[in-house]
């Protein structure tokens, strides 16, 4: 199986998970602990799939990840290069982010994107570098730093149903995870204490 086939398969799987979550919410109503866990898991898988697509792009471009002024521009390059087939992977409806709507075409708009990316990344990036993560946090690329909530953080997006906030992230190592916030809404140790930028400056791109 070639890499594009693997990416397509991952995107399809994520789409099935999102469809399941939508149907679950419509027909079963109240948000149960199992559904909360399922939503966190689906968010993580979505981040992982986007991370794989970014990595596949880098493999075809001398190790360089796509760049742009915003994460929307970066993701548009994945669509234009057929590294992503379904633009809805960049939208996370169950996060209920204000003013975000599903894309209606392969021409992405800011309101279609629920993810931030790091610029400018290449194959020399440290494993601890977060490559793609859900929007709503301010990231400082220094060892041991937390991701800080900004306006419309996940605590606000999801209302009282979620007792704790979280962030889904995919790192340069290829690992993906959900990290929980503390009581202040911050994500402790979002950047590992082992992180070494080796003199390079990284930038957070929002939609």
Residue pairs with C-beta under 8 A, 6 or more apart in sequence:
1 9
3 56
3 59
4 56
4 82
4 83
6 52
7 49
7 52
7 53
7 56
7 83
7 84
8 85
10 48
10 49
10 52
11 49
11 53
11 84
11 85
11 86
11 89
12 86
13 45
13 49
14 42
14 45
14 46
14 49
14 89
15 86
15 88
15 89
17 38
17 41
17 42
17 45
18 42
18 46
18 88
18 93
18 94
20 38
21 35
21 38
21 39
21 42
21 94
22 93
22 94
24 35
24 38
25 31
25 35
25 94
28 35
31 161
36 161
36 162
39 94
40 166
40 168
40 178
41 178
42 94
43 92
43 94
43 95
43 134
43 166
43 168
43 178
44 168
44 176
44 177
44 178
45 176
46 89
46 92
46 168
47 115
47 132
47 133
47 134
47 168
47 169
47 170
47 176
48 170
48 176
49 89
50 75
50 78
50 84
50 89
50 90
50 115
50 132
50 170
51 131
51 132
51 170
51 171
51 174
51 176
52 174
53 78
53 83
53 84
54 65
54 66
54 74
54 78
54 83
54 117
54 121
54 131
54 132
55 65
55 174
56 83
57 65
57 66
57 77
57 78
57 81
57 83
58 64
58 65
58 121
58 122
58 123
60 81
63 122
63 123
63 124
64 120
64 121
64 122
64 123
65 74
65 117
65 119
65 120
65 121
65 122
65 131
66 74
66 77
66 78
67 74
67 119
67 120
68 74
68 76
68 77
68 119
68 205
69 205
70 110
70 205
70 206
70 207
71 113
71 115
71 116
71 117
71 132
71 135
71 205
71 206
71 207
72 108
72 109
72 110
72 112
72 113
72 207
73 205
74 117
74 119
74 205
75 84
75 90
75 108
75 113
75 115
75 117
76 107
76 108
78 84
79 87
79 106
79 108
84 90
87 103
87 105
87 106
87 108
87 112
88 102
88 103
90 103
90 108
90 112
90 113
90 114
90 115
91 100
91 101
91 102
91 103
91 112
91 113
91 114
92 100
92 114
92 115
92 134
93 100
93 102
95 114
95 134
95 154
95 157
95 158
96 157
96 158
96 159
97 114
97 135
97 136
97 152
97 157
98 152
98 157
99 111
100 111
100 112
100 113
100 114
101 111
101 112
102 112
103 109
103 112
110 207
111 207
113 135
113 207
114 134
114 135
114 207
115 132
115 133
115 134
115 135
115 207
116 132
116 133
116 134
116 135
116 137
116 139
116 204
116 205
116 206
116 207
117 131
117 132
117 204
117 205
118 129
118 130
118 131
118 132
118 139
118 141
118 202
118 203
118 204
118 205
119 202
119 203
119 204
119 205
120 202
120 203
121 129
121 131
121 172
121 202
124 198
124 200
125 131
125 172
126 172
126 195
126 196
126 197
126 198
127 171
127 172
127 173
127 175
128 171
128 172
128 173
128 191
128 192
128 194
128 195
129 141
129 171
129 172
129 195
129 197
129 202
130 139
130 169
130 170
130 171
130 172
130 190
130 191
131 170
131 171
131 172
132 169
132 170
133 139
133 147
133 167
133 168
133 169
133 170
134 154
134 167
134 168
134 169
135 206
135 207
136 149
136 150
136 152
136 153
136 154
136 157
136 167
137 147
137 148
137 149
137 150
137 153
137 167
137 187
137 190
138 147
138 148
138 149
138 150
138 204
139 145
139 147
139 148
139 190
139 191
139 204
140 148
140 191
141 191
141 195
141 197
141 201
141 202
141 204
142 191
142 195
143 191
143 192
143 193
143 194
143 195
143 196
144 189
144 191
144 192
144 193
144 195
145 189
145 190
145 191
146 186
146 187
146 188
146 189
146 190
147 167
147 179
147 186
147 187
147 190
148 186
149 155
149 165
149 181
149 185
149 186
153 165
153 185
154 162
154 165
154 166
154 167
154 181
155 162
155 165
155 181
155 185
158 165
164 180
164 181
165 180
165 181
165 185
165 187
166 178
166 179
166 180
166 181
167 178
167 179
167 181
167 187
167 190
168 176
168 177
168 178
169 176
169 177
169 178
169 179
169 190
170 176
179 187
179 190
180 187
181 187
182 188
